[in-house]
Every structure is written in structure tokens, then in C-alpha cells.
Amino acid sequence: MLGTIVNTGAILAGSCLGCAVKKGIKEEYREALFNAMGLAATGLGINSVVQNMPDSQFPVLFIVSLAVGSVAGAALDLNGKFQSLTARFGAGQLSQGLSTAILLFCMGTLSILGPMQSALYGDHTYLFTNATLDFVTSMVLASTYGLGIAIAAAVLFIWQGSIYLGTGFLAEFLTPELLTEISIVGGFLIASSGLSILKVKDCRTLNMLPALLVPPLWFLIWPVVSQWL
């Protein structure tokens, strides 16, 4: 799990450095950073959708995923519970920044395929590359939202560690087709986080997180459904 440990350490280091820098940033510059992060998240989300949409085998699956996931998340009030949890670690908009960080760190292809490559072949290239990207991202996020962004490192460790340990089972299930559908849904969620940061529309992205579970469930039942068609 060397790659995952390095990736986690990079987020912790970036968060600490960004928090140290934040103390010397004036309020007007912090507002500029909010706008920059909002635009960056929106752009990354749109890019993920545009890149993967042409390869989708189920063009309406992302619509169903977002609809079902949003309703399930609203029923569970994931956003409200997360707000209450993050309030213990800091005030302000930490929950918004932290939810964006978790999506950016965990939903990328490198963060999913990296632990699999590491477990199967001992190749940490994907995770080392991901660590570099996450270091910069966590530094910018922490300079905007504070040290609480470091909590995302624990989430990433659990996420990648679970994939690493379950690779024997997941390797056959995490097909390129499934990753494409997950990337599309994840792209929409990242873009919605960006819109929330920019205060264009509060999409309550956390309530939409269950949407990420719909594509895997669909790929589990599709072989059975296709036999009846």
C-alpha cells in the first residue's frame, strides 16, 4: 500500500502548507481563491463528463443515477448530517470545501485504478502521479477552507485501501465500461460542487452522493435483465 500511503501523505502535507499560507492571505484574496476553486471544480467536472460521455454504453444511466441518488440522499439528509459533523472541526464553509475535496481526491480514474495496479503488479505510478496532483489541490483548498481539508486524507486512505484489499474481487468487476459510467456521474457531482462554491446554485452535492452507487448496481443486474430482452 505504499502508493496509497504516499498519496495520503501528500494530501496531509498540502493541507498543512495551505493552512500556513492562509494566515497571511487578505480577505479579498481569499474571495479570489474561492472563485478560482469554484471555476476549477466546475471545469474538471465538465471535462470528466465530456471525455467519458461518448464512450457510454447506457446514455441515460447518468440521468437515472442522479435522480435516484438525489432522492435517496435527500431522504437520508446526508448534507445536513455532514454539516453537523464538520461544524465540530471548524466554522464557515468547511463542509462545502471538504465535500469538494473528497470528490476530487476519490472519484478520479487514477484514484480507482491506482490501488488496483499497486495490488496486482506492484506498480505505484498511477498513485504517485495522483499524489502530485492531490498535493497541489489540497494546498489550494486548505488555503481557502483551512486545515479541516486534511480530513479528506483519511477518507482517501479508507477508499483506496478498500480497493487495494478487495482488488482480487473488484478487478473483474471494475471494467472500463463501469468506470466510464462512474466517471460521468462523478463529473456531474464535481461540477455541482463548483457551482455551489461559486454560489450559482446550492446543489447540495452531498445529498447526490448515492448516485455513485447506481452504476455498479446496474452493472450487477444488467446481465440478468439482458437475458429477458
N, C-alpha and C positions, 0 to 999 in steps of 0.2 A: 504493500500500500504506500510505497514511497512517493509515487506521483500525487496521491491524494493528500498526503501529509504536507508536501511542498505547496500544493495548491491552497490548502487551508492556512499554512503559514504566510503565504503571500497576501491573503486577504487580511489577516491579523496585522501584518506589518504595514500594509497600505492604509488600513483603518487608523492605526496609531499615528502614522505620519500625517495623514489627512487631518486628524483631530488636532495635532500640534500646530499645523498650518492655520487651522480655522481660527485660533485665538487671535491671530494678527490680521484677520480679514475684516474690513469695514462692512457695515450693514448693506450698503449699496452694492458692494461686490458679491456679497452672499446672494442677493437677489439675482445678480447676473449668473451666478453658478446654478441657482435653481432653474433658471430659464435654459441654461446650457444642458443640464442633465435631462430636463423635460424633452428638449428637442432631440438629444442623443437617444434617449429611450424610445421615443416615437419613431425615429429613423431606423433604429435597429429592429424594432418590431415589424415595421413595414417591409424592411429588407428581407426578413425571415419569411414573411408571407409571400412576397413576390418571387423569391427564389424557389420556394417549395410548391407553390400552387400549381404550376404547370405539370408537376410530377404526381399530383394527387390522383389516386385511383377512385376516390369517392368524393367528388367535388362538393357535395352538400354536407359531408360529415362534420366539417368545422362549424357549420351553422347549427346543426343538431347539438354538437358538443357545447357550444357557447350557451345555447338556450337551456339545455338540461342542467349544465353545470352552474349557471347563474341562479336558476330556481333552487337547486339543491343548496348552494352556498348561502343564498338569502334565507332559506328555511333554517339553516344551522347558525346563521348570523356570524359567520366567520370573521367578517370585518369588525364587528363590534367586540368580539372576544379578543381579537388581535390588538385592537386599540387599547383595551383594558390592560392587556399583558405588557405592551410596550410602554404604557404610562408609568410603570414601575421603574423603568430604566431611564426615562427622560421625558421632557415635555416637548411641546411643539409638534412637528410633523415627522417624528421619527418613524412612526408606523408606516407612513407613506414611502419614505426612503428605504426602509428595511424591506418592505414587500417588493419594491422595485429591485433592490439588490439581490434578494433571493431568486427572483425570476431570472435576472441577468446571469447570475452565477450558476444556477442549476439547470436551466432549460436549454442551454446551448448544446449543439451536437457534440462538441469537444468534451463537455462535462458528462455526457452519457456514454459516448464511445470510449473516452479515455480510460475509465476504470476497467472496461472490458478488455481493451488492448493490454493494459497493465497486468491483468489477471491471466489472460490466455498466453501472452507472448513475452511478458516482462518488459514491454515497450512503454516507456513513460513519455514519449514525445508529445502526444496529444495533451496530457495533463501539464507538462512543463510549459507548453505553449499557452494553455488555458490559464496557468498560474500567472504568467506575464500579463495577460490581458486583465485578469481579475485584480492584480496588484494596482494597476493604473485606475481601474474603475472604482475599487474600494477607496483609494486615496481621494478621488474626486468626490465620491459620495460622502465620505466621512468629513471632508472639509465643508460640506454643505449641511449634513444632518447630525454630525457628531460621532463619538466613539461607539454609540449603540449599533452602528453598522457592522461592527465586529461580530455581533450575534449571528450574522449570516454565515460566518465561517463554520460555526457549529452545525448549522443546517446543511451546509455543503458537505461537511465531513460525514454526516449521517447518510446523506443522499448518495454520495459517491461510494462510501463504504458498503452500503447495502447493495449497490450494483456490483461492486467488486466481489463481495462474498456470494452473491447469487448468480454470478456470471455463467456457471455451469448450466443453470436452468434458463437464464434470460438470453443467452447468446442466440438460441434458435428463435426465440420469440420476438426479440428486438430486430425485426427485419428492416431493410431500408424503407419499405412501404409504410410501416408503422411509424418510424422515426420522421418520415415526411409529414404524416398527419399530426403528430405531436408538435413538430416544429411550426406548423401553420397555426395551430391553436395557441401555442406558446408565443408566437409572434404577435397575435392579436392581444394577448394579455400584457405583453411588454409595451405595446403601443398604447394600450389603455392606461397603463401606469404613467406613461409620458404625458398623456392628455390630462391626467389628474394633477401631475406636478405643475403643468402649465396653467392649471385652473381653467382649462377649456371646458371640461366636463368631469365631474367626480364619478368615475365609473365603478367605484367600489371593487377594484380588481380582485381583492382577496375573496370576495363572495363568488368570483368566477373561477377560482382555482379548481373546483371539482370537474371543470370542463376538460382538464388534462387526463382524467381517468376514463373519459368516454371512448376515445380511440382504442386504447388497449382492450376495453370491454367489447367493443365492436369487432375487433380482430379475433377475439376469443369465440364469439358466437357466429361470425360470418361463415366459417366452414360448414356449420350446421344449417344456417339459413340458405346458403347457396345450393345445398343438396335438394331443397324443396322448390327451387326456381327452374 
